[in-house]
Amino acid sequence: MIAGASTEARRRLFLGISLASNLGLLFFFKYFNFVNDTLRSVTESFDVLYGIPDLDVILPIGISFHTFQALNYTIDIYRREREPERHLGRFALFIAFFPQLVAGPIERAAHLLPQFLVEHRFDPAMAASGLRLMLWGFFKKLVIADRLAVFVNAVYDDPSSQSGLRLTVATYCFAYQIYCDFSGYSDIAVGAARVLGFDLTRNFERPYFATSIRAFWRRWHISLSTWFRDYVFIPLGGSRVGAWRLAANLMIVFTVSGFWHGANWTYLVWGALHGGFMVAALASSSLRERAWSAAGTATARLRPLVAGLATFHLVTFAWIFFRAESVGDASAVIMRIASWADAAQPIAVPGFDGIELALTVAFVILLEAVQLVQERGSVPAWLGKLPDLARLALYAALIVVILLFGRFDERAFIYFQF
């Protein structure tokens, strides 16, 4: 109907109906109770009776992912960037292509839909590439993320009774847990699609090697960050506006992005923090340039290292709000870390002793070493230079590591809750 509308007003009307229906479903299932509870708290503070009960409904699987994938299709039709898909089966497959369920990557119609129109035959090279990527994803999820989860959950489930040192270690651990969990899922999804002959968008590009918050969001959850860029930030005016408007646009985009992750104030704060980091970076760019210039050329090589460490720690600080159950818990974590409370308390927690921590740190170092090779070159190219037997030995060793050290206790992926 959007494509066939005879006037711009009708096209906008049909677009509005599509946006309202998609976002309305998302609000009903995911955000109604959050807004309802907030209104109840406000009215009760004024001694006003609020009688609207919460909804007792099951959240549909992958609703946030489905909504965003459907919205980009509709908006692209409105922008005349593609023709509508007339075949209901192909459209349904685009919305619910099983390797992506339930956490993406969020695909664009222009990239995925045309792949359903061509015949796919088994390609041994593509299948092998997909299996290698899946293997790496299982290593990140089962060996690193799920092992770190034991420690992180034990500490963050009761932050007020934990020492500052233990909370600090748990926060660093969560930074790698969520990265290995979500990027591991994305590797498995992209790899599974590749085995079948389909190409999905790479969702992560070594984000902890970023040297700015802006660069971080070009490397982290790429399909989501580019979605917000193309369908929210640019329509708001993008960067082609004044400084104050640009700051407002950034805050809107990142706050909405945080709220997309979940109906909790912690996600709003997490998103707003990243927006604040972006605004602060823009406001201080000239000052930082002058400072580095004054430091002289001798410090030029240190700049990427300093910028990378600063970016990683800003991101890790924001992860506190992402992981905490409430803003109050996040505040308790920050206060106890800042005061270094109960510093004499041992780091180990039940089920995760010093040996477990040391072993997991070793796996994280292995992960970073591989990613450093990828950052400076290409892991597939490096593997291609090895003899066949050596490559097979590496793959076999990785499988053995997964079987021996992976945790197989059916721990769900973190992003399944979004």
Secondary structure, 3 states (H helix, E strand, C coil): CCCCCCCHHHHHHHHHHHHHHHHHHHHHHHHHHHHHHHHHHHHHHCCCCCCCCCCCCCCCCCHHHHHHHHHHHHHHHHCCCCCCCCCHHHHHHHHCCHHHCCCCCCCCHHHHHHHHHCCCCCCHHHHHHHHHHHHHHHHHHHHHHHHHHHHHHHHHCCHHHCCHHHHHHHHHHHHHHHHHHHHHHHHHHHHHHHHCCCCCCCCCCCHHHCCCHHHHHCCCCHHHHHHHHHHHHCCCCCCCCCHHHHHHHHHHHHHHHHHHHCCCHHHHHHHHHHHHHHHHHHHCHHHHHHHHHHHCHHHCCHHHHHHHHHHHHHHHHHHHHHHCCCHHHHHHHHHHHHHCCCCCCCCCECCECHHHHHHHHHHHHHHHHHHHHHHHCCHHHHHHCCCHHHHHHHHHHHHHHHHHHCCCCCCCCHHHHC
